[in-house]
Amino acid sequence: MKMNVYIAPANHDITGFCNIYLKRSDFSIGSARDDYRKSPSTWSEVGRMNSLGQVVCLERALVGEAIYQDIMDCQPLMAGLQFSADAAAPQAAPAAPGVAGNDAPRLRPRARP
């Protein structure tokens, strides 16, 4: 299974932010931009990037460790970037420390510089 992450240009009323989307598929999608334009409902929002190209929040458990590290290492980011990786199966969110069975937060905010 392929995991594809796409930073879509802002198309909403929240100025200064771009959404980060994830699509899982059995094959490589080629251009994430073209695929997102054709079928946006097949993509899931997994985070946000601010106007400085910094990740504000990102669902680490859903995008996987490899893509998460690639995104963090490539900052500052820009709209239109695409990240892809192979994944055997969706990853489970880790439990919060000290709380058995508690899933990690849905969106993980990053500290402001």
Secondary structure, DSSP 8 states (H G I E B T S, - for coil): -EEEEEE----SSSTTEEEEEEEEESS--S-HHHHHHH-GGG-EEEEEEETTS-EEEE-HHHH-HHHHHHHHHT-S--TT-EEEEE-SS-------TT-TT----SS-B----
